Amino acid sequence: MILFACKNDAAKEKAEVKLDTTMVVEPKVDPVKYNIALVDNVKDPSCGMPVTAGIGDTAHFNNKTIGFCSKECKDFFLKDAAKNFTAVEWKK
């Protein structure tokens, strides 16, 4: 949308208001909800937050499903997954 403002009355008469009709509105998607029963770890291996507080993302590594509090923690883990895998606290 373009709007013009000017103290000059002649300019105001020439000003046009154009609406952007090409805007696309995507429907709101509910976030995925993860069940703690589906993951094999007790705490987020990147930050230490308990998975019972909420799982924002998961990753599969070495035949295990690991829960993370956020995508950022998952991305941090995956930068060196083999090393970070040793720090995972597993369910008993």
Phi and psi in degrees as GROMACS dihedral restraints (atoms count N, CA, C in turn):
[ dihedral_restraints ]
;  ai    aj    ak    al  type     phi  dphi    fc
    3     4     5     6     1  -116.5    20    10
    4     5     6     7     1   126.9    20    10
    6     7     8     9     1  -125.8    20    10
    7     8     9    10     1   140.5    20    10
    9    10    11    12     1  -117.6    20    10
   10    11    12    13     1   144.7    20    10
   12    13    14    15     1  -135.2    20    10
   13    14    15    16     1   131.7    20    10
   15    16    17    18     1  -157.1    20    10
   16    17    18    19     1   147.6    20    10
   18    19    20    21     1   -77.8    20    10
   19    20    21    22     1   -14.8    20    10
   21    22    23    24     1   -79.3    20    10
   22    23    24    25     1   117.2    20    10
   24    25    26    27     1   -62.7    20    10
   25    26    27    28     1   -33.4    20    10
   27    28    29    30     1   -65.4    20    10
   28    29    30    31     1   -39.3    20    10
   30    31    32    33     1   -67.4    20    10
   31    32    33    34     1   -36.0    20    10
   33    34    35    36     1   -63.2    20    10
   34    35    36    37     1   -37.8    20    10
   36    37    38    39     1   -66.1    20    10
   37    38    39    40     1   -33.1    20    10
   39    40    41    42     1   -84.7    20    10
   40    41    42    43     1   -16.8    20    10
   42    43    44    45     1   -66.5    20    10
   43    44    45    46     1   140.1    20    10
   45    46    47    48     1  -117.7    20    10
   46    47    48    49     1   147.4    20    10
   48    49    50    51     1  -110.0    20    10
   49    50    51    52     1   120.4    20    10
   51    52    53    54     1  -115.9    20    10
   52    53    54    55     1   133.1    20    10
   54    55    56    57     1   -97.4    20    10
   55    56    57    58     1   136.6    20    10
   57    58    59    60     1   -82.2    20    10
   58    59    60    61     1   105.5    20    10
   60    61    62    63     1   -93.3    20    10
   61    62    63    64     1     5.5    20    10
   63    64    65    66     1   -92.5    20    10
   64    65    66    67     1    -1.8    20    10
   66    67    68    69     1   -63.9    20    10
   67    68    69    70     1   133.7    20    10
   69    70    71    72     1  -109.4    20    10
   70    71    72    73     1   127.7    20    10
   72    73    74    75     1  -106.4    20    10
   73    74    75    76     1   119.1    20    10
   75    76    77    78     1   -88.8    20    10
   76    77    78    79     1   145.1    20    10
   78    79    80    81     1   -66.6    20    10
   79    80    81    82     1   147.8    20    10
   81    82    83    84     1   -72.0    20    10
   82    83    84    85     1   131.3    20    10
   84    85    86    87     1  -109.1    20    10
   85    86    87    88     1   128.7    20    10
   87    88    89    90     1   -67.0    20    10
   88    89    90    91     1   139.4    20    10
   90    91    92    93     1   -65.1    20    10
   91    92    93    94     1   150.5    20    10
   93    94    95    96     1   -67.4    20    10
   94    95    96    97     1   135.9    20    10
   96    97    98    99     1  -107.6    20    10
   97    98    99   100     1   124.8    20    10
   99   100   101   102     1  -100.9    20    10
  100   101   102   103     1   140.8    20    10
  102   103   104   105     1   -94.8    20    10
  103   104   105   106     1   131.5    20    10
  105   106   107   108     1   -64.6    20    10
  106   107   108   109     1   -19.0    20    10
  108   109   110   111     1   -69.0    20    10
  109   110   111   112     1   -17.7    20    10
  111   112   113   114     1   -88.1    20    10
  112   113   114   115     1    -9.4    20    10
  114   115   116   117     1  -107.6    20    10
  115   116   117   118     1   157.9    20    10
  117   118   119   120     1   -99.2    20    10
  118   119   120   121     1    -5.9    20    10
  120   121   122   123     1  -106.6    20    10
  121   122   123   124     1   161.6    20    10
  123   124   125   126     1   -96.3    20    10
  124   125   126   127     1   -38.1    20    10
  126   127   128   129     1  -128.0    20    10
  127   128   129   130     1   153.7    20    10
  129   130   131   132     1   -62.9    20    10
  130   131   132   133     1   119.3    20    10
  132   133   134   135     1   -68.5    20    10
  133   134   135   136     1   -15.7    20    10
  135   136   137   138     1   -85.3    20    10
  136   137   138   139     1   -39.8    20    10
  138   139   140   141     1  -122.5    20    10
  139   140   141   142     1   -12.5    20    10
  141   142   143   144     1    87.8    20    10
  142   143   144   145     1     2.3    20    10
  144   145   146   147     1   -69.6    20    10
  145   146   147   148     1   135.3    20    10
  147   148   149   150     1   -63.6    20    10
  148   149   150   151     1   138.9    20    10
  150   151   152   153     1   -67.6    20    10
  151   152   153   154     1   -17.7    20    10
  153   154   155   156     1   -68.2    20    10
  154   155   156   157     1   -18.4    20    10
  156   157   158   159     1   -78.4    20    10
  157   158   159   160     1   -14.8    20    10
  159   160   161   162     1   137.5    20    10
  160   161   162   163     1   141.6    20    10
  162   163   164   165     1  -115.3    20    10
  163   164   165   166     1   122.5    20    10
  165   166   167   168     1   -99.3    20    10
  166   167   168   169     1   -16.9    20    10
  168   169   170   171     1  -165.9    20    10
  169   170   171   172     1   162.9    20    10
  171   172   173   174     1  -136.0    20    10
  172   173   174   175     1   161.9    20    10
  174   175   176   177     1  -142.1    20    10
  175   176   177   178     1   151.5    20    10
  177   178   179   180     1  -110.0    20    10
  178   179   180   181     1   125.4    20    10
  180   181   182   183     1  -150.2    20    10
  181   182   183   184     1   133.1    20    10
  183   184   185   186     1    50.8    20    10
  184   185   186   187     1    45.9    20    10
  186   187   188   189     1    60.5    20    10
  187   188   189   190     1    26.2    20    10
  189   190   191   192     1  -124.5    20    10
  190   191   192   193     1   148.1    20    10
  192   193   194   195     1  -102.8    20    10
  193   194   195   196     1   119.9    20    10
  195   196   197   198     1  -111.1    20    10
  196   197   198   199     1   129.5    20    10
  198   199   200   201     1   -95.7    20    10
  199   200   201   202     1   143.0    20    10
  201   202   203   204     1  -129.5    20    10
  202   203   204   205     1   152.9    20    10
  204   205   206   207     1   -74.0    20    10
  205   206   207   208     1   -22.6    20    10
  207   208   209   210     1  -155.3    20    10
  208   209   210   211     1   166.9    20    10
  210   211   212   213     1   -64.4    20    10
  211   212   213   214     1   -35.2    20    10
  213   214   215   216     1   -63.5    20    10
  214   215   216   217     1   -41.5    20    10
  216   217   218   219     1   -66.7    20    10
  217   218   219   220     1   -39.0    20    10
  219   220   221   222     1   -62.9    20    10
  220   221   222   223     1   -45.9    20    10
  222   223   224   225     1   -60.9    20    10
  223   224   225   226     1   -40.2    20    10
  225   226   227   228     1   -61.5    20    10
  226   227   228   229     1   -45.2    20    10
  228   229   230   231     1   -59.8    20    10
  229   230   231   232     1   -45.3    20    10
  231   232   233   234     1   -71.5    20    10
  232   233   234   235     1   -15.6    20    10
  234   235   236   237     1   -60.9    20    10
  235   236   237   238     1   -33.7    20    10
  237   238   239   240     1  -146.2    20    10
  238   239   240   241     1    66.4    20    10
  240   241   242   243     1   -60.1    20    10
  241   242   243   244     1   -39.6    20    10
  243   244   245   246     1   -61.2    20    10
  244   245   246   247     1   -43.9    20    10
  246   247   248   249     1   -69.9    20    10
  247   248   249   250     1   -47.3    20    10
  249   250   251   252     1   -68.9    20    10
  250   251   252   253     1   -22.4    20    10
  252   253   254   255     1   -61.5    20    10
  253   254   255   256     1   -31.9    20    10
  255   256   257   258     1   -68.8    20    10
  256   257   258   259     1   -19.8    20    10
  258   259   260   261     1   -91.2    20    10
  259   260   261   262     1    -1.1    20    10
  261   262   263   264     1   -72.0    20    10
  262   263   264   265     1   132.5    20    10
  264   265   266   267     1   -93.9    20    10
  265   266   267   268     1   112.1    20    10
  267   268   269   270     1   -87.0    20    10
  268   269   270   271     1   153.9    20    10
  270   271   272   273     1   -65.8    20    10
  271   272   273   274     1   148.6    20    10
